[in-house]
Amino acid sequence: MMRFRVDVTVLPKDGVLDIQGKAVEHTLKRSGYSAVDDVRVGRFIRFSVEAKSESAAGTLVDSAADDLLANGLIESYTYKLERIQ
C-alpha cells in the first residue's frame, strides 16, 4: 500500500452566483486593489489516504468528493495527490 496526501479545492461552478466571492471582490476593490476581478470563494480540504496505486487513490478521492465534499449541482472540485510513503 502507498500513502498519499490529498489536497482538494472546491469552488462554485462557473455561472453560479458566488455571494462571498462578490463581497471579497468588492472589499478588495474598495481597498485599492482595482485590478482584482472574478473572485471565487471556496473550500480547501487536506487529508491522507492509503491505496494500492495513484490511480486507486484518485478513484477514492473522486468518490469521496462526489459523495460528500462537493455539491455537484453548484460546485466543482480539483485535487492533487502527493505520495508521502
PDB file of N, CA, C and O in Angstrom:
ATOM      1  N   MET A   1       0.844  -1.189   0.000  1.00  0.00           N
ATOM      2  CA  MET A   1       0.000   0.000   0.000  1.00  0.00           C
ATOM      3  C   MET A   1       0.884   1.246   0.000  1.00  0.00           C
ATOM      4  O   MET A   1       1.973   1.262   0.573  1.00  0.00           O
ATOM      5  N   MET A   2       0.387   2.272  -0.651  1.00  0.00           N
ATOM      6  CA  MET A   2       1.060   3.564  -0.692  1.00  0.00           C
ATOM      7  C   MET A   2       0.185   4.579   0.038  1.00  0.00           C
ATOM      8  O   MET A   2      -1.037   4.447   0.114  1.00  0.00           O
ATOM      9  N   ARG A   3       0.844   5.574   0.558  1.00  0.00           N
ATOM     10  CA  ARG A   3       0.127   6.635   1.268  1.00  0.00           C
ATOM     11  C   ARG A   3       0.267   7.930   0.462  1.00  0.00           C
ATOM     12  O   ARG A   3       1.352   8.266  -0.013  1.00  0.00           O
ATOM     13  N   PHE A   4      -0.845   8.645   0.318  1.00  0.00           N
ATOM     14  CA  PHE A   4      -0.871   9.894  -0.446  1.00  0.00           C
ATOM     15  C   PHE A   4      -1.466  11.017   0.387  1.00  0.00           C
ATOM     16  O   PHE A   4      -2.408  10.810   1.151  1.00  0.00           O
ATOM     17  N   ARG A   5      -0.908  12.195   0.230  1.00  0.00           N
ATOM     18  CA  ARG A   5      -1.545  13.406   0.746  1.00  0.00           C
ATOM     19  C   ARG A   5      -2.446  13.912  -0.371  1.00  0.00           C
ATOM     20  O   ARG A   5      -2.050  13.956  -1.536  1.00  0.00           O
ATOM     21  N   VAL A   6      -3.640  14.286  -0.003  1.00  0.00           N
ATOM     22  CA  VAL A   6      -4.632  14.751  -0.974  1.00  0.00           C
ATOM     23  C   VAL A   6      -5.022  16.182  -0.629  1.00  0.00           C
ATOM     24  O   VAL A   6      -5.394  16.474   0.508  1.00  0.00           O
ATOM     25  N   ASP A   7      -4.935  17.060  -1.598  1.00  0.00           N
ATOM     26  CA  ASP A   7      -5.399  18.441  -1.463  1.00  0.00           C
ATOM     27  C   ASP A   7      -6.569  18.631  -2.423  1.00  0.00           C
ATOM     28  O   ASP A   7      -6.405  18.551  -3.640  1.00  0.00           O
ATOM     29  N   VAL A   8      -7.742  18.880  -1.869  1.00  0.00           N
ATOM     30  CA  VAL A   8      -8.955  19.065  -2.673  1.00  0.00           C
ATOM     31  C   VAL A   8      -9.374  20.529  -2.581  1.00  0.00           C
ATOM     32  O   VAL A   8      -9.457  21.089  -1.488  1.00  0.00           O
ATOM     33  N   THR A   9      -9.633  21.136  -3.718  1.00  0.00           N
ATOM     34  CA  THR A   9     -10.155  22.502  -3.769  1.00  0.00           C
ATOM     35  C   THR A   9     -11.559  22.448  -4.368  1.00  0.00           C
ATOM     36  O   THR A   9     -11.763  21.916  -5.459  1.00  0.00           O
ATOM     37  N   VAL A  10     -12.517  23.003  -3.640  1.00  0.00           N
ATOM     38  CA  VAL A  10     -13.913  23.030  -4.076  1.00  0.00           C
ATOM     39  C   VAL A  10     -14.293  24.489  -4.317  1.00  0.00           C
ATOM     40  O   VAL A  10     -14.101  25.336  -3.445  1.00  0.00           O
ATOM     41  N   LEU A  11     -14.830  24.778  -5.491  1.00  0.00           N
ATOM     42  CA  LEU A  11     -15.244  26.140  -5.850  1.00  0.00           C
ATOM     43  C   LEU A  11     -16.630  26.118  -6.481  1.00  0.00           C
ATOM     44  O   LEU A  11     -17.046  25.102  -7.039  1.00  0.00           O
ATOM     45  N   PRO A  12     -17.345  27.239  -6.394  1.00  0.00           N
ATOM     46  CA  PRO A  12     -18.619  27.319  -7.112  1.00  0.00           C
ATOM     47  C   PRO A  12     -18.371  27.160  -8.615  1.00  0.00           C
ATOM     48  O   PRO A  12     -17.375  27.658  -9.140  1.00  0.00           O
ATOM     49  N   LYS A  13     -19.272  26.469  -9.294  1.00  0.00           N
ATOM     50  CA  LYS A  13     -19.148  26.312 -10.743  1.00  0.00           C
ATOM     51  C   LYS A  13     -19.277  27.669 -11.418  1.00  0.00           C
ATOM     52  O   LYS A  13     -19.913  28.584 -10.895  1.00  0.00           O
ATOM     53  N   ASP A  14     -18.658  27.778 -12.595  1.00  0.00           N
ATOM     54  CA  ASP A  14     -18.829  28.992 -13.393  1.00  0.00           C
ATOM     55  C   ASP A  14     -20.318  29.196 -13.652  1.00  0.00           C
ATOM     56  O   ASP A  14     -21.041  28.246 -13.952  1.00  0.00           O
ATOM     57  N   GLY A  15     -20.760  30.421 -13.535  1.00  0.00           N
ATOM     58  CA  GLY A  15     -22.165  30.740 -13.763  1.00  0.00           C
ATOM     59  C   GLY A  15     -23.025  30.684 -12.509  1.00  0.00           C
ATOM     60  O   GLY A  15     -24.167  31.143 -12.518  1.00  0.00           O
ATOM     61  N   VAL A  16     -22.481  30.120 -11.423  1.00  0.00           N
ATOM     62  CA  VAL A  16     -23.211  30.077 -10.154  1.00  0.00           C
ATOM     63  C   VAL A  16     -22.851  31.330  -9.362  1.00  0.00           C
ATOM     64  O   VAL A  16     -21.674  31.648  -9.192  1.00  0.00           O
ATOM     65  N   LEU A  17     -23.864  32.032  -8.884  1.00  0.00           N
ATOM     66  CA  LEU A  17     -23.620  33.248  -8.109  1.00  0.00           C
ATOM     67  C   LEU A  17     -22.830  32.916  -6.850  1.00  0.00           C
ATOM     68  O   LEU A  17     -23.226  32.054  -6.066  1.00  0.00           O
ATOM     69  N   ASP A  18     -21.716  33.605  -6.665  1.00  0.00           N
ATOM     70  CA  ASP A  18     -20.852  33.414  -5.500  1.00  0.00           C
ATOM     71  C   ASP A  18     -20.920  34.689  -4.661  1.00  0.00           C
ATOM     72  O   ASP A  18     -20.147  35.623  -4.877  1.00  0.00           O
ATOM     73  N   ILE A  19     -21.842  34.721  -3.711  1.00  0.00           N
ATOM     74  CA  ILE A  19     -22.063  35.914  -2.903  1.00  0.00           C
ATOM     75  C   ILE A  19     -20.820  36.263  -2.088  1.00  0.00           C
ATOM     76  O   ILE A  19     -20.454  37.434  -1.989  1.00  0.00           O
ATOM     77  N   GLN A  20     -20.166  35.251  -1.501  1.00  0.00           N
ATOM     78  CA  GLN A  20     -18.943  35.524  -0.732  1.00  0.00           C
ATOM     79  C   GLN A  20     -17.853  36.081  -1.639  1.00  0.00           C
ATOM     80  O   GLN A  20     -17.151  37.022  -1.269  1.00  0.00           O
ATOM     81  N   GLY A  21     -17.713  35.500  -2.822  1.00  0.00           N
ATOM     82  CA  GLY A  21     -16.711  35.988  -3.772  1.00  0.00           C
ATOM     83  C   GLY A  21     -16.962  37.435  -4.142  1.00  0.00           C
ATOM     84  O   GLY A  21     -16.030  38.236  -4.200  1.00  0.00           O
ATOM     85  N   LYS A  22     -18.217  37.774  -4.393  1.00  0.00           N
ATOM     86  CA  LYS A  22     -18.562  39.165  -4.735  1.00  0.00           C
ATOM     87  C   LYS A  22     -18.250  40.107  -3.576  1.00  0.00           C
ATOM     88  O   LYS A  22     -17.758  41.214  -3.796  1.00  0.00           O
ATOM     89  N   ALA A  23     -18.531  39.681  -2.345  1.00  0.00           N
ATOM     90  CA  ALA A  23     -18.244  40.524  -1.180  1.00  0.00           C
ATOM     91  C   ALA A  23     -16.740  40.745  -1.028  1.00  0.00           C
ATOM     92  O   ALA A  23     -16.303  41.862  -0.750  1.00  0.00           O
ATOM     93  N   VAL A  24     -15.952  39.695  -1.207  1.00  0.00           N
ATOM     94  CA  VAL A  24     -14.491  39.824  -1.111  1.00  0.00           C
ATOM     95  C   VAL A  24     -13.975  40.716  -2.228  1.00  0.00           C
ATOM     96  O   VAL A  24     -13.129  41.578  -1.991  1.00  0.00           O
ATOM     97  N   GLU A  25     -14.473  40.517  -3.438  1.00  0.00           N
ATOM     98  CA  GLU A  25     -14.056  41.339  -4.571  1.00  0.00           C
ATOM     99  C   GLU A  25     -14.368  42.814  -4.320  1.00  0.00           C
ATOM    100  O   GLU A  25     -13.532  43.683  -4.571  1.00  0.00           O
ATOM    101  N   HIS A  26     -15.563  43.089  -3.828  1.00  0.00           N
ATOM    102  CA  HIS A  26     -15.959  44.470  -3.534  1.00  0.00           C
ATOM    103  C   HIS A  26     -15.026  45.093  -2.497  1.00  0.00           C
ATOM    104  O   HIS A  26     -14.590  46.234  -2.657  1.00  0.00           O
ATOM    105  N   THR A  27     -14.722  44.352  -1.445  1.00  0.00           N
ATOM    106  CA  THR A  27     -13.835  44.868  -0.391  1.00  0.00           C
ATOM    107  C   THR A  27     -12.431  45.105  -0.928  1.00  0.00           C
ATOM    108  O   THR A  27     -11.813  46.120  -0.606  1.00  0.00           O
ATOM    109  N   LEU A  28     -11.922  44.197  -1.732  1.00  0.00           N
ATOM    110  CA  LEU A  28     -10.584  44.375  -2.316  1.00  0.00           C
ATOM    111  C   LEU A  28     -10.539  45.626  -3.194  1.00  0.00           C
ATOM    112  O   LEU A  28      -9.609  46.427  -3.102  1.00  0.00           O
ATOM    113  N   LYS A  29     -11.551  45.781  -4.041  1.00  0.00           N
ATOM    114  CA  LYS A  29     -11.578  46.962  -4.922  1.00  0.00           C
ATOM    115  C   LYS A  29     -11.682  48.246  -4.108  1.00  0.00           C
ATOM    116  O   LYS A  29     -11.017  49.237  -4.411  1.00  0.00           O
ATOM    117  N   ARG A  30     -12.526  48.225  -3.064  1.00  0.00           N
ATOM    118  CA  ARG A  30     -12.672  49.391  -2.200  1.00  0.00           C
ATOM    119  C   ARG A  30     -11.372  49.709  -1.461  1.00  0.00           C
ATOM    120  O   ARG A  30     -11.132  50.854  -1.079  1.00  0.00           O
ATOM    121  N   SER A  31     -10.545  48.697  -1.264  1.00  0.00           N
ATOM    122  CA  SER A  31      -9.282  48.873  -0.547  1.00  0.00           C
ATOM    123  C   SER A  31      -8.116  49.207  -1.475  1.00  0.00           C
ATOM    124  O   SER A  31      -6.962  49.219  -1.047  1.00  0.00           O
ATOM    125  N   GLY A  32      -8.414  49.475  -2.734  1.00  0.00           N
ATOM    126  CA  GLY A  32      -7.374  49.919  -3.650  1.00  0.00           C
ATOM    127  C   GLY A  32      -6.851  48.855  -4.601  1.00  0.00           C
ATOM    128  O   GLY A  32      -5.951  49.130  -5.395  1.00  0.00           O
ATOM    129  N   TYR A  33      -7.390  47.656  -4.539  1.00  0.00           N
ATOM    130  CA  TYR A  33      -6.945  46.586  -5.438  1.00  0.00           C
ATOM    131  C   TYR A  33      -7.874  46.514  -6.654  1.00  0.00           C
ATOM    132  O   TYR A  33      -8.583  45.528  -6.856  1.00  0.00           O
ATOM    133  N   SER A  34      -7.851  47.568  -7.445  1.00  0.00           N
ATOM    134  CA  SER A  34      -8.802  47.706  -8.550  1.00  0.00           C
ATOM    135  C   SER A  34      -8.565  46.689  -9.669  1.00  0.00           C
ATOM    136  O   SER A  34      -9.469  46.446 -10.468  1.00  0.00           O
ATOM    137  N   ALA A  35      -7.399  46.102  -9.745  1.00  0.00           N
ATOM    138  CA  ALA A  35      -7.102  45.133 -10.798  1.00  0.00           C
ATOM    139  C   ALA A  35      -7.695  43.750 -10.503  1.00  0.00           C
ATOM    140  O   ALA A  35      -7.694  42.881 -11.375  1.00  0.00           O
ATOM    141  N   VAL A  36      -8.198  43.543  -9.290  1.00  0.00           N
ATOM    142  CA  VAL A  36      -8.758  42.243  -8.901  1.00  0.00           C
ATOM    143  C   VAL A  36     -10.142  42.086  -9.530  1.00  0.00           C
ATOM    144  O   VAL A  36     -10.942  43.021  -9.544  1.00  0.00           O
ATOM    145  N   ASP A  37     -10.407  40.885 -10.049  1.00  0.00           N
ATOM    146  CA  ASP A  37     -11.687  40.627 -10.691  1.00  0.00           C
ATOM    147  C   ASP A  37     -12.023  39.138 -10.583  1.00  0.00           C
ATOM    148  O   ASP A  37     -11.132  38.318 -10.361  1.00  0.00           O
ATOM    149  N   ASP A  38     -13.277  38.791 -10.736  1.00  0.00           N
ATOM    150  CA  ASP A  38     -13.745  37.400 -10.768  1.00  0.00           C
ATOM    151  C   ASP A  38     -13.312  36.592  -9.544  1.00  0.00           C
ATOM    152  O   ASP A  38     -12.793  35.486  -9.689  1.00  0.00           O
ATOM    153  N   VAL A  39     -13.518  37.125  -8.357  1.00  0.00           N
ATOM    154  CA  VAL A  39     -13.153  36.436  -7.120  1.00  0.00           C
ATOM    155  C   VAL A  39     -14.146  35.310  -6.849  1.00  0.00           C
ATOM    156  O   VAL A  39     -15.358  35.507  -6.936  1.00  0.00           O
ATOM    157  N   ARG A  40     -13.628  34.140  -6.522  1.00  0.00           N
ATOM    158  CA  ARG A  40     -14.441  32.986  -6.144  1.00  0.00           C
ATOM    159  C   ARG A  40     -13.958  32.524  -4.777  1.00  0.00           C
ATOM    160  O   ARG A  40     -12.752  32.456  -4.539  1.00  0.00           O
ATOM    161  N   VAL A  41     -14.862  32.211  -3.899  1.00  0.00           N
ATOM    162  CA  VAL A  41     -14.521  31.722  -2.561  1.00  0.00           C
ATOM    163  C   VAL A  41     -14.994  30.278  -2.458  1.00  0.00           C
ATOM    164  O   VAL A  41     -16.138  29.959  -2.785  1.00  0.00           O
ATOM    165  N   GLY A  42     -14.103  29.418  -2.002  1.00  0.00           N
ATOM    166  CA  GLY A  42     -14.437  28.003  -1.893  1.00  0.00           C
ATOM    167  C   GLY A  42     -13.863  27.397  -0.633  1.00  0.00           C
ATOM    168  O   GLY A  42     -13.688  28.075   0.380  1.00  0.00           O
ATOM    169  N   ARG A  43     -13.570  26.104  -0.711  1.00  0.00           N
ATOM    170  CA  ARG A  43     -13.024  25.371   0.430  1.00  0.00           C
ATOM    171  C   ARG A  43     -11.779  24.615   0.002  1.00  0.00           C
ATOM    172  O   ARG A  43     -11.633  24.223  -1.156  1.00  0.00           O
ATOM    173  N   PHE A  44     -10.890  24.421   0.958  1.00  0.00           N
ATOM    174  CA  PHE A  44      -9.689  23.620   0.761  1.00  0.00           C
ATOM    175  C   PHE A  44      -9.727  22.504   1.793  1.00  0.00           C
ATOM    176  O   PHE A  44      -9.899  22.763   2.984  1.00  0.00           O
ATOM    177  N   ILE A  45      -9.568  21.271   1.345  1.00  0.00           N
ATOM    178  CA  ILE A  45      -9.635  20.111   2.236  1.00  0.00           C
ATOM    179  C   ILE A  45      -8.372  19.287   2.021  1.00  0.00           C
ATOM    180  O   ILE A  45      -8.037  18.946   0.886  1.00  0.00           O
ATOM    181  N   ARG A  46      -7.670  18.968   3.106  1.00  0.00           N
ATOM    182  CA  ARG A  46      -6.463  18.146   3.022  1.00  0.00           C
ATOM    183  C   ARG A  46      -6.657  16.905   3.883  1.00  0.00           C
ATOM    184  O   ARG A  46      -7.125  16.990   5.019  1.00  0.00           O
ATOM    185  N   PHE A  47      -6.295  15.760   3.334  1.00  0.00           N
ATOM    186  CA  PHE A  47      -6.313  14.516   4.098  1.00  0.00           C
ATOM    187  C   PHE A  47      -5.311  13.557   3.483  1.00  0.00           C
ATOM    188  O   PHE A  47      -4.738  13.839   2.431  1.00  0.00           O
ATOM    189  N   SER A  48      -5.101  12.430   4.135  1.00  0.00           N
ATOM    190  CA  SER A  48      -4.232  11.405   3.566  1.00  0.00           C
ATOM    191  C   SER A  48      -5.050  10.148   3.334  1.00  0.00           C
ATOM    192  O   SER A  48      -6.083   9.930   3.967  1.00  0.00           O
ATOM    193  N   VAL A  49      -4.569   9.332   2.419  1.00  0.00           N
ATOM    194  CA  VAL A  49      -5.282   8.124   2.041  1.00  0.00           C
ATOM    195  C   VAL A  49      -4.263   7.030   1.704  1.00  0.00           C
ATOM    196  O   VAL A  49      -3.185   7.308   1.180  1.00  0.00           O
ATOM    197  N   GLU A  50      -4.623   5.796   2.012  1.00  0.00           N
ATOM    198  CA  GLU A  50      -3.813   4.653   1.618  1.00  0.00           C
ATOM    199  C   GLU A  50      -4.491   3.973   0.441  1.00  0.00           C
ATOM    200  O   GLU A  50      -5.703   3.757   0.441  1.00  0.00           O
ATOM    201  N   ALA A  51      -3.687   3.640  -0.564  1.00  0.00           N
ATOM    202  CA  ALA A  51      -4.225   2.975  -1.749  1.00  0.00           C
ATOM    203  C   ALA A  51      -3.121   2.153  -2.401  1.00  0.00           C
ATOM    204  O   ALA A  51      -1.937   2.356  -2.130  1.00  0.00           O
ATOM    205  N   LYS A  52      -3.519   1.226  -3.260  1.00  0.00           N
ATOM    206  CA  LYS A  52      -2.545   0.366  -3.937  1.00  0.00           C
ATOM    207  C   LYS A  52      -1.764   1.099  -5.011  1.00  0.00           C
ATOM    208  O   LYS A  52      -0.646   0.711  -5.349  1.00  0.00           O
ATOM    209  N   SER A  53      -2.360   2.175  -5.554  1.00  0.00           N
ATOM    210  CA  SER A  53      -1.718   2.924  -6.634  1.00  0.00           C
ATOM    211  C   SER A  53      -2.240   4.355  -6.642  1.00  0.00           C
ATOM    212  O   SER A  53      -3.212   4.679  -5.960  1.00  0.00           O
ATOM    213  N   GLU A  54      -1.586   5.197  -7.417  1.00  0.00           N
ATOM    214  CA  GLU A  54      -2.057   6.576  -7.556  1.00  0.00           C
ATOM    215  C   GLU A  54      -3.436   6.599  -8.216  1.00  0.00           C
ATOM    216  O   GLU A  54      -4.293   7.405  -7.853  1.00  0.00           O
ATOM    217  N   SER A  55      -3.638   5.718  -9.177  1.00  0.00           N
ATOM    218  CA  SER A  55      -4.937   5.642  -9.841  1.00  0.00           C
ATOM    219  C   SER A  55      -6.041   5.250  -8.864  1.00  0.00           C
ATOM    220  O   SER A  55      -7.132   5.820  -8.893  1.00  0.00           O
ATOM    221  N   ALA A  56      -5.758   4.279  -8.001  1.00  0.00           N
ATOM    222  CA  ALA A  56      -6.742   3.857  -6.996  1.00  0.00           C
ATOM    223  C   ALA A  56      -7.028   4.981  -6.010  1.00  0.00           C
ATOM    224  O   ALA A  56      -8.168   5.168  -5.585  1.00  0.00           O
ATOM    225  N   ALA A  57      -5.989   5.726  -5.648  1.00  0.00           N
ATOM    226  CA  ALA A  57      -6.189   6.873  -4.750  1.00  0.00           C
ATOM    227  C   ALA A  57      -7.075   7.914  -5.423  1.00  0.00           C
ATOM    228  O   ALA A  57      -7.973   8.471  -4.791  1.00  0.00           O
ATOM    229  N   GLY A  58      -6.826   8.176  -6.695  1.00  0.00           N
ATOM    230  CA  GLY A  58      -7.648   9.134  -7.429  1.00  0.00           C
ATOM    231  C   GLY A  58      -9.105   8.712  -7.499  1.00  0.00           C
ATOM    232  O   GLY A  58     -10.002   9.545  -7.367  1.00  0.00           O
ATOM    233  N   THR A  59      -9.346   7.426  -7.706  1.00  0.00           N
ATOM    234  CA  THR A  59     -10.707   6.903  -7.733  1.00  0.00           C
ATOM    235  C   THR A  59     -11.396   7.113  -6.391  1.00  0.00           C
ATOM    236  O   THR A  59     -12.565   7.495  -6.336  1.00  0.00           O
ATOM    237  N   LEU A  60     -10.662   6.858  -5.307  1.00  0.00           N
ATOM    238  CA  LEU A  60     -11.216   7.061  -3.967  1.00  0.00           C
ATOM    239  C   LEU A  60     -11.539   8.533  -3.730  1.00  0.00           C
ATOM    240  O   LEU A  60     -12.593   8.855  -3.182  1.00  0.00           O
ATOM    241  N   VAL A  61     -10.640   9.431  -4.138  1.00  0.00           N
ATOM    242  CA  VAL A  61     -10.861  10.866  -3.955  1.00  0.00           C
ATOM    243  C   VAL A  61     -12.068  11.323  -4.773  1.00  0.00           C
ATOM    244  O   VAL A  61     -12.896  12.086  -4.274  1.00  0.00           O
ATOM    245  N   ASP A  62     -12.180  10.866  -6.020  1.00  0.00           N
ATOM    246  CA  ASP A  62     -13.340  11.223  -6.839  1.00  0.00           C
ATOM    247  C   ASP A  62     -14.634  10.784  -6.170  1.00  0.00           C
ATOM    248  O   ASP A  62     -15.613  11.530  -6.141  1.00  0.00           O
ATOM    249  N   SER A  63     -14.632   9.576  -5.636  1.00  0.00           N
ATOM    250  CA  SER A  63     -15.829   9.061  -4.979  1.00  0.00           C
ATOM    251  C   SER A  63     -16.192   9.897  -3.752  1.00  0.00           C
ATOM    252  O   SER A  63     -17.353  10.263  -3.565  1.00  0.00           O
ATOM    253  N   ALA A  64     -15.193  10.197  -2.917  1.00  0.00           N
ATOM    254  CA  ALA A  64     -15.439  10.997  -1.713  1.00  0.00           C
ATOM    255  C   ALA A  64     -15.911  12.399  -2.076  1.00  0.00           C
ATOM    256  O   ALA A  64     -16.826  12.930  -1.446  1.00  0.00           O
ATOM    257  N   ALA A  65     -15.296  12.994  -3.080  1.00  0.00           N
ATOM    258  CA  ALA A  65     -15.682  14.350  -3.476  1.00  0.00           C
ATOM    259  C   ALA A  65     -17.094  14.368  -4.049  1.00  0.00           C
ATOM    260  O   ALA A  65     -17.890  15.251  -3.730  1.00  0.00           O
ATOM    261  N   ASP A  66     -17.398  13.391  -4.894  1.00  0.00           N
ATOM    262  CA  ASP A  66     -18.748  13.328  -5.478  1.00  0.00           C
ATOM    263  C   ASP A  66     -19.813  13.071  -4.414  1.00  0.00           C
ATOM    264  O   ASP A  66     -20.911  13.624  -4.483  1.00  0.00           O
ATOM    265  N   ASP A  67     -19.485  12.226  -3.426  1.00  0.00           N
ATOM    266  CA  ASP A  67     -20.461  11.861  -2.395  1.00  0.00           C
ATOM    267  C   ASP A  67     -20.602  12.897  -1.290  1.00  0.00           C
ATOM    268  O   ASP A  67     -21.712  13.171  -0.834  1.00  0.00           O
ATOM    269  N   LEU A  68     -19.471  13.481  -0.850  1.00  0.00           N
ATOM    270  CA  LEU A  68     -19.501  14.266   0.381  1.00  0.00           C
ATOM    271  C   LEU A  68     -18.863  15.649   0.329  1.00  0.00           C
ATOM    272  O   LEU A  68     -19.336  16.565   1.000  1.00  0.00           O
ATOM    273  N   LEU A  69     -17.818  15.818  -0.439  1.00  0.00           N
ATOM    274  CA  LEU A  69     -17.032  17.050  -0.337  1.00  0.00           C
ATOM    275  C   LEU A  69     -17.560  18.195  -1.186  1.00  0.00           C
ATOM    276  O   LEU A  69     -17.376  19.359  -0.831  1.00  0.00           O
ATOM    277  N   ALA A  70     -18.208  17.891  -2.293  1.00  0.00           N
ATOM    278  CA  ALA A  70     -18.692  18.938  -3.194  1.00  0.00           C
ATOM    279  C   ALA A  70     -20.137  18.649  -3.596  1.00  0.00           C
ATOM    280  O   ALA A  70     -20.524  17.497  -3.795  1.00  0.00           O
ATOM    281  N   ASN A  71     -20.917  19.707  -3.709  1.00  0.00           N
ATOM    282  CA  ASN A  71     -22.283  19.598  -4.220  1.00  0.00           C
ATOM    283  C   ASN A  71     -22.195  19.722  -5.741  1.00  0.00           C
ATOM    284  O   ASN A  71     -22.022  20.818  -6.273  1.00  0.00           O
ATOM    285  N   GLY A  72     -22.315  18.599  -6.427  1.00  0.00           N
ATOM    286  CA  GLY A  72     -22.124  18.562  -7.871  1.00  0.00           C
ATOM    287  C   GLY A  72     -23.038  19.467  -8.676  1.00  0.00           C
ATOM    288  O   GLY A  72     -22.737  19.777  -9.829  1.00  0.00           O
ATOM    289  N   LEU A  73     -24.147  19.897  -8.092  1.00  0.00           N
ATOM    290  CA  LEU A  73     -25.050  20.792  -8.815  1.00  0.00           C
ATOM    291  C   LEU A  73     -24.483  22.197  -8.951  1.00  0.00           C
ATOM    292  O   LEU A  73     -24.685  22.862  -9.967  1.00  0.00           O
ATOM    293  N   ILE A  74     -23.772  22.643  -7.920  1.00  0.00           N
ATOM    294  CA  ILE A  74     -23.312  24.042  -7.920  1.00  0.00           C
ATOM    295  C   ILE A  74     -21.805  24.194  -7.708  1.00  0.00           C
ATOM    296  O   ILE A  74     -21.285  25.307  -7.785  1.00  0.00           O
ATOM    297  N   GLU A  75     -21.096  23.092  -7.442  1.00  0.00           N
ATOM    298  CA  GLU A  75     -19.663  23.185  -7.165  1.00  0.00           C
ATOM    299  C   GLU A  75     -18.876  22.215  -8.041  1.00  0.00           C
ATOM    300  O   GLU A  75     -19.377  21.174  -8.467  1.00  0.00           O
ATOM    301  N   SER A  76     -17.639  22.594  -8.289  1.00  0.00           N
ATOM    302  CA  SER A  76     -16.699  21.700  -8.950  1.00  0.00           C
ATOM    303  C   SER A  76     -15.490  21.542  -8.030  1.00  0.00           C
ATOM    304  O   SER A  76     -15.283  22.341  -7.117  1.00  0.00           O
ATOM    305  N   TYR A  77     -14.708  20.516  -8.282  1.00  0.00           N
ATOM    306  CA  TYR A  77     -13.528  20.288  -7.449  1.00  0.00           C
ATOM    307  C   TYR A  77     -12.345  19.872  -8.303  1.00  0.00           C
ATOM    308  O   TYR A  77     -12.497  19.325  -9.395  1.00  0.00           O
ATOM    309  N   THR A  78     -11.192  20.142  -7.784  1.00  0.00           N
ATOM    310  CA  THR A  78      -9.943  19.635  -8.334  1.00  0.00           C
ATOM    311  C   THR A  78      -9.156  19.057  -7.172  1.00  0.00           C
ATOM    312  O   THR A  78      -9.404  19.401  -6.016  1.00  0.00           O
ATOM    313  N   TYR A  79      -8.217  18.190  -7.471  1.00  0.00           N
ATOM    314  CA  TYR A  79      -7.389  17.658  -6.400  1.00  0.00           C
ATOM    315  C   TYR A  79      -5.980  17.378  -6.890  1.00  0.00           C
ATOM    316  O   TYR A  79      -5.721  17.239  -8.085  1.00  0.00           O
ATOM    317  N   LYS A  80      -5.090  17.303  -5.928  1.00  0.00           N
ATOM    318  CA  LYS A  80      -3.691  16.989  -6.180  1.00  0.00           C
ATOM    319  C   LYS A  80      -3.310  15.858  -5.239  1.00  0.00           C
ATOM    320  O   LYS A  80      -3.617  15.905  -4.047  1.00  0.00           O
ATOM    321  N   LEU A  81      -2.647  14.848  -5.769  1.00  0.00           N
ATOM    322  CA  LEU A  81      -2.135  13.746  -4.958  1.00  0.00           C
ATOM    323  C   LEU A  81      -0.629  13.861  -4.838  1.00  0.00           C
ATOM    324  O   LEU A  81       0.054  14.178  -5.811  1.00  0.00           O
ATOM    325  N   GLU A  82      -0.114  13.607  -3.661  1.00  0.00           N
ATOM    326  CA  GLU A  82       1.338  13.597  -3.458  1.00  0.00           C
ATOM    327  C   GLU A  82       1.679  12.357  -2.630  1.00  0.00           C
ATOM    328  O   GLU A  82       1.188  12.193  -1.513  1.00  0.00           O
ATOM    329  N   ARG A  83       2.509  11.501  -3.178  1.00  0.00           N
ATOM    330  CA  ARG A  83       2.895  10.296  -2.448  1.00  0.00           C
ATOM    331  C   ARG A  83       3.771  10.695  -1.265  1.00  0.00           C
ATOM    332  O   ARG A  83       4.744  11.433  -1.422  1.00  0.00           O
ATOM    333  N   ILE A  84       3.416  10.201  -0.080  1.00  0.00           N
ATOM    334  CA  ILE A  84       4.179  10.567   1.114  1.00  0.00           C
ATOM    335  C   ILE A  84       4.874   9.370   1.737  1.00  0.00           C
ATOM    336  O   ILE A  84       5.732   9.567   2.597  1.00  0.00           O
ATOM    337  N   GLN A  85       4.556   8.141   1.355  1.00  0.00           N
ATOM    338  CA  GLN A  85       5.265   6.940   1.833  1.00  0.00           C
ATOM    339  C   GLN A  85       5.086   5.822   0.867  1.00  0.00           C
ATOM    340  O   GLN A  85       5.605   4.727   1.087  1.00  0.00           O
TER     341      GLN A  85
END
